[in-house]
Structures are given as C-alpha cells and as structure tokens.
Amino acid sequence: MTIDPMQRWNLTFTAGAAAASLVLATPAFAAGVAVGGAIEAINFRALHRSAKRLFAGELAGAGGWAPAFGLRFLLLAVGIGAAIVGGAHPVGLLIGLSLIIPAALVETWRTRPPVLGGLPALLPDDPSWDRWDPWLARERGEDDEETA
C-alpha cells in the first residue's frame, strides 16, 4: 500500500496536533483531534482513489461516481456522529477533520513548478494586456463585448 505525500503530511500534522493537544488541552480534546484526523485520512484516501479512477476513465460518468460519492458522505456523517456520541470533543474533532487543508497547501508548495527567470514577458503598460480576457484565457475577439 502506497501513501500519497499529501496523506503523509496529513498524518504528520494530525499526530503533531494530537500530541500538542494532549499536552496543552484535555485528553478528550486530543482524542477528538486524533479521531477527526483518522476520519479525514480515510475520507481523503477514498476521494483520492475515486478521483484517480474517474480521470483514468475507469468510472463512466455519474454511473459509478455519484453513488460512491454519496456513500462516502453518508459514511463520513456516520463516523462524525459516532465520534460525537462516543465523547469526542467537537472542536478537537473539527480540527482533526480540517488538517487536510494545511497538508494540501504544504504538498502543493513543495511540488510547485520551478520559477524560470529570464523569460520574455510583456511590459506592464503594454496595450495587448487590454485585449486579454482572463476569464476565457484567450484574447478577446471582435464579437466579444468590451468589458475592460
């Protein structure tokens, strides 16, 4: 079983947050962080696997994607509900569930493309900037409305 680098960061952040909250807060809070991180790790793994299968063409449209998507959210709600009923601290659980966001940011920053200097670029006051449509990622045509 291979672990995606983003999952490694998520597990690292979860372990660090659980350890820090065990020292700085109550054991229930630390358990909430750990349970939230575990639920998020399972959820992310399922989402990552489904997205890879969808983009590889193994899931044909909504036929295979939509039921799995709905089932994943149902299981996520059941897991969160069971954690709350089991006594997990709600704020700790929320923090554990949210640690995928910093993990995604760190991994995205680490794998960013290199910055290449010395490439040709337009001057800031070049008139061709006015012809570029950032919403369509192309130059405006004659029939496009002039909104600039």
N, C-alpha and C positions, 0 to 999 in steps of 0.2 A: 504494500500500500504506500503510495507516494503522498506526501503532504505538500500542498501548494504553498509557495513562500508567504502569501498573504495569510494563510492559516497558521503558519509558524509564528508570524508577528502577532496574530490574534491570540494564540495560546500563550505567547510570551507576555503580552500586555495583561491577559486575564490572570496568569499566575502572579505577576507583579502586583496587580491591583488587589488580588485576594490576600496576598501576604501583607501588603501595606495596610489593608483594611482590618486584618486580624490584629495588627499591632495598634492601629490608631482608632479602631471602632470596635463594635461588639462582634462576637462570633456569628451571630445571626446575620449581620451585615456582610461579613466575609463569606458566609455560606451563600448568601444571595448573589454576591458577585461571582462566585465560582459556579453556581447553578446557571446563572444567566450566561456566563461565558461558555458553559458546556452546551446549553441550548443553542446559542448562536453559532458555535462551531459545527454542530450537526446541521443546522439550517443552512449555513453557508456552503458546507460540503454538498448538500443536496442541490442547492441552487447552482453551484458551480458545475456539478456533474450534468444537470439538466440543460444548462446553457451550452456546454460543450457539445452535448448530443444534438441539441437543436441546430446549432450553427454548423455541425458536421453533416447535417441532413438526415440524421437517424430518426428524428421525430418529425413526422409530417404535419406541419402546421399546428392548428389547435387540437387536432385529434389526439395527440399524445402529450402535448404541452399543458393544455388547460386543466385536465383532471389532476395531473401531478402537481401543478401549481396550487390548485385549490386544496388538495390533500395535504400539501406541505404547510399551508397556512392553518388548516384545521389542527394538524399535529403540533404546530407552534403554539396555537392558542391553548390546547390541552396541556402542553408542557408548562407554559407560563401559569395557567390556572392551578395545576398540580403543585408547582413551586410555591405559589402564594398560599394555597391551602396547607401545604406542608410546613409553613412558618418562615419562608424566606423573606428577608427584608425587601419591601417593594423598591426602595431606592437603590439598594445594592443589586437587585435583580435587573433594574433598568440600566445601571452602569455596566453590568456584565454583558447585557444584550447589546449595548452600544459600542463596545470596544472594537468591533469590526471596522468602524469608521476611521479611527487613527491607524489601524493596521493597513487599511486600504490606502490611506494617504502616504504612509511611510513606504510601502511597497511601490506605489506609483512614482514617488520621488526617486527611489533607488533605481528603478528601471526606465527612467526618462531617457529620451534620445539625447545624444551629445549635442552641445551647442557648438555650431560651426561658425567660426569667425571669418571675416573677410569675404563673405558672400555679397553679391550685388544686391542692393536694396534701393527702393525709391526714396527720394528726399521727402521730408515731412510735408513740404509745401508743393509737392508735385501735383498737377491738376488731374492726373489719372486716378488719384485716390477718390475723387468725386464720382468717377464712373464705376467704382467697385461697389457691388451690393454684398455686404457681409452676411445677410440673411440667406442669400442664394449661393454664396461663394463663387460668384462669377461677375463679369462686367455687365452693367445694365445695357439692355438693348434699346433700340429706337422705340419699340412699342411699350417698354416698361414705363410706369409712372415715375415721374421725377419727384422723389421724396427727400432728396438731400438738401 
